[in-house]
Amino acid sequence: MLRVIAILLVCFAASSAKAANVSNKAVDSQLQSSLTAFFAAKPSAHGATAELKSITHWPNIKGKARWSLPTLRFLPKRVSLIAEQGYGKSLRRWYVSANIKWMRHVVVLNKDISARSMLDKSMLTKKWKNIAGLRGQTWSNIHDVAGLRALRNMRRGDVVVSTIVKRPPLIKRGDRVTILVELDGIKVRAEGIALKSGSRGDRMLVQNINSKQTLHSIIKDAHTVSIPIGGV
């Protein structure tokens, strides 16, 4: 009985492989060429260029199609490409599963580092990398990454992603800061107290020492916050 089952499984596998080969050979050449032309135009999303690895399943259609990328919140490894033929009432649309590489010049490590290490320029380089499947922000400028702290051990060649690094605060809760208001070239300064910690560009609450008024501000540097006009 076991021998019979084994023979049946071998026959099934052979027939499946044959069917797959027939299916691949049956893909319309014009459909394939239209997809090749689409990727030759270097479609992109979120600053990364899409490169086709493979099609999971071709639609059973003939002739050229208009291809496009779906709206993407991040850059997944598998994408449902959109193929269309016709217009108006004769419009037909297919969603085609594809394995994609998302290529971009990004900052990567040039050495192994341990958790809590502060990144400096000597540890960093830029490479053309596939960032498909990475969650979080990546960077293309080494200057933007220097000064970040690693949240875990990282290896040489790892892409620096916002989910595994943290920027140490420029200003800490309780620090004395200069509050700057600027309008039409006129600058007004006051002394304040930071009510939370934050890094450059972060929004934070500060309290004017004299008036005790709480203000919404933006961190400019380690000692200064600015008040956006209309943000008081």
C-alpha positions in Angstrom: 0.0 0.0 0.0 2.8 2.4 0.9 4.6 1.7 -2.4 1.4 2.4 -4.3 0.9 5.7 -2.5 4.6 6.7 -3.2 4.2 5.9 -6.9 1.0 8.0 -7.1 2.7 11.0 -5.4 5.6 10.8 -7.8 3.2 10.7 -10.8 1.2 13.7 -9.3 4.4 15.7 -8.8 5.5 15.0 -12.4 2.2 16.0 -13.8 2.1 19.2 -11.7 5.5 20.2 -12.9 4.5 19.5 -16.5 1.4 21.6 -16.1 3.4 24.5 -14.6 5.8 24.3 -17.6 2.9 24.4 -20.0 1.4 27.3 -18.1 4.6 29.3 -18.3 5.1 28.6 -22.0 1.5 29.6 -22.6 2.0 33.2 -21.4 1.3 35.6 -24.3 4.6 37.2 -25.6 3.0 40.6 -26.1 1.7 40.5 -22.5 5.3 39.7 -21.3 6.8 42.4 -23.4 4.4 45.0 -22.1 5.4 44.1 -18.5 9.1 44.2 -19.5 8.6 47.7 -20.9 6.8 48.8 -17.7 9.7 47.8 -15.5 12.2 49.2 -18.0 10.7 52.6 -17.3 11.8 52.2 -13.6 8.5 52.6 -11.7 9.0 53.8 -8.2 7.3 54.3 -4.8 8.5 56.0 -1.6 11.8 56.8 -3.3 12.7 53.2 -4.3 12.8 51.8 -7.8 10.9 48.6 -8.4 12.6 45.6 -10.1 10.7 42.5 -11.1 11.9 39.2 -9.6 9.1 36.9 -10.8 5.4 36.7 -11.5 3.6 34.3 -9.2 0.6 33.7 -11.5 0.1 35.1 -15.0 -3.4 36.1 -16.0 -5.0 34.2 -18.9 -5.1 37.0 -21.4 -3.7 37.9 -24.8 -2.1 41.0 -26.1 -0.4 44.0 -24.4 -1.6 45.4 -21.1 -1.2 48.7 -19.3 0.6 48.0 -16.1 0.8 50.0 -12.9 1.7 49.7 -9.2 -1.0 49.8 -6.5 -1.0 52.5 -3.8 1.5 51.3 -1.2 1.9 52.3 2.4 5.2 50.5 2.6 7.4 48.4 0.3 6.4 44.7 0.5 8.2 41.8 -1.2 5.1 40.7 -2.9 2.8 43.2 -4.8 -0.4 42.9 -6.7 0.4 44.6 -10.0 -2.5 46.1 -11.9 -2.9 45.1 -15.6 -5.6 46.7 -17.7 -6.9 46.3 -21.3 -9.5 48.4 -23.0 -11.2 51.6 -22.0 -14.5 52.8 -20.6 -17.2 50.1 -20.7 -14.8 47.6 -22.2 -12.2 48.2 -19.5 -10.9 44.9 -18.0 -8.6 44.8 -15.0 -6.5 42.0 -13.4 -4.4 42.0 -10.2 -1.2 40.1 -10.8 0.8 38.8 -7.9 4.5 39.6 -8.4 7.7 39.3 -6.3 9.5 42.7 -6.3 12.8 44.1 -5.3 12.7 47.7 -4.1 16.1 49.3 -4.9 17.4 52.5 -3.3 20.7 54.1 -2.3 20.5 53.8 1.5 22.8 54.2 4.5 24.2 50.9 5.8 26.7 49.8 8.4 30.3 49.0 7.3 31.0 47.2 10.6 29.3 45.1 13.3 28.1 47.2 16.3 26.5 46.4 19.6 23.2 47.6 21.0 23.3 51.2 22.4 26.2 52.2 20.2 26.2 55.7 18.9 26.4 55.8 15.1 29.1 58.0 13.6 30.2 58.6 10.0 33.1 56.2 10.3 30.6 53.3 10.8 28.4 54.2 7.8 28.4 54.0 4.0 25.9 54.1 1.2 24.9 51.2 -1.0 22.3 50.3 -3.7 20.2 47.9 -1.7 17.0 45.9 -1.9 14.8 47.3 1.0 11.7 45.2 0.2 9.9 44.2 3.4 11.7 46.7 5.7 9.4 48.6 8.0 10.3 52.1 9.0 12.2 55.0 7.4 15.5 54.5 5.6 18.0 57.3 4.9 20.1 58.1 1.8 22.2 60.8 3.6 24.9 59.7 6.1 24.7 63.1 7.8 21.0 62.4 8.8 22.0 59.1 10.5 25.2 60.1 12.4 24.3 60.6 16.0 21.5 58.0 16.2 21.8 55.2 18.8 21.3 51.5 17.9 18.5 49.8 19.8 19.9 46.3 19.1 23.0 44.6 17.8 23.6 45.3 14.1 25.7 43.6 11.5 27.9 44.9 8.7 25.7 45.5 5.6 22.5 46.1 7.7 20.3 48.9 6.4 19.8 51.6 9.0 16.0 51.7 9.6 14.1 54.0 12.0 12.6 51.0 13.9 16.0 49.9 15.1 17.6 53.2 16.0 16.7 56.2 18.1 17.9 59.8 18.2 19.0 60.8 21.6 17.1 63.9 22.8 18.8 67.3 22.2 16.6 68.8 24.9 15.5 67.0 28.1 12.4 67.7 30.2 13.3 70.4 32.7 16.1 72.0 30.6 16.2 75.8 30.4 15.8 76.9 26.8 15.6 80.0 24.7 12.2 80.6 23.2 12.5 82.3 19.8 9.7 84.1 17.9 10.5 85.6 14.5 8.2 87.7 12.3 9.2 89.9 9.4 12.8 89.9 10.4 12.1 90.8 14.0 13.3 88.3 16.6 11.9 88.2 20.1 13.5 85.9 22.7 12.4 84.7 26.1 13.6 82.1 28.7 11.6 78.9 29.1 11.5 75.4 30.6 11.1 72.3 28.4 8.1 70.3 29.5 9.2 67.1 27.6 12.3 65.7 25.9 12.8 65.8 22.2 15.2 65.9 19.2 15.8 68.4 16.4 12.6 69.1 14.5 10.3 67.6 17.2 7.3 69.6 18.5 7.3 70.1 22.2 5.6 72.1 25.0 7.6 74.8 26.8 6.7 77.1 29.6 7.7 80.8 29.5 9.5 81.4 32.8 8.1 84.9 33.3 4.5 84.6 32.1 4.1 80.9 33.1 2.3 80.5 29.7 2.6 77.1 28.0 3.6 77.3 24.4 3.8 74.9 21.4 7.3 75.0 20.0 9.7 73.3 17.5 13.2 72.3 18.6 15.9 74.1 16.6 19.1 73.1 18.5 20.2 71.9 21.9 19.3 75.3 23.5 16.7 76.9 21.3 13.0 76.3 20.4 11.0 78.4 17.9 7.4 79.3 18.1 5.5 78.9 14.8 3.4 82.0 14.1 -0.2 81.1 15.1 1.1 78.2 17.4 1.1 80.1 20.7 
